Amino acid sequence: MAFVIGEPCVDVMDKSCIEECPVDCIYEGGRMLYIHQSECIDCGACEPVCPVSAIRPAQKVDEAWKPFQESSREVSKMLGNPAGSENVDLPIEDSDYVKKLEKKV
């Protein structure tokens, strides 16, 4: 997995990263965005445009972000290989972990 979207995106979803992604591998869930682990080409275009610093390279994910990395895996597995978010009905279902997170006020 090349990049991971984490907690700062939950209930924010600015979507600037979607516009920058050249392969359309960022999917909109109900509460956050997810990078499809097998569609990401590791270009890094999404990371600098995120206004809340919610995107990190998978190699730099710390313990606090591990559940979000696993959430991305869960969502990617659920989606299969749609070859881009334009090929699925959005929003997709959030991971169980994200569904259970307390809502930000």
Secondary structure, DSSP 8 states (H G I E B T S, - for coil): --EEE-GGGTTT---HHHHH-TT--EEEBSSSEEE-TTT-----SSGGG-TT--EEEGGG--GGGHHHHHHHHHHHHHH---SSGGGS-SSB---HHHHHS----
